[in-house]
Amino acid sequence: MAGWDLASLEEEFDAYKVASAAIATGQEYEIAGRRLERANLEEVREYLDYLDKKIKAIEENPSGGLITSQMTIIDS
């Protein structure tokens, strides 16, 4: 995710929310004797949590984690 901006992360998050909803409607099903399984819902939810944390981190610190400080040196 390094280098992703907030808009890209939010777009990815929205896409995974849609995927999560689709997966939740049925994990596996059978058609004409063939058993089919959808993506792993738990993995999608974990990735959603990961993206959510990244989004919140950027929103809380838009500078990307750079901390600036000022030091005054007094020569005695």
PyMOL commands that set and color helices and strands:
alter all, ss='L'
color gray80, all
select helices_A, chain A and resi 6-24+41-60
alter helices_A, ss='H'
color red, helices_A
select strands_A, chain A and resi 28-31+34-37
alter strands_A, ss='S'
color yellow, strands_A
deselect
rebuild
show_as cartoon
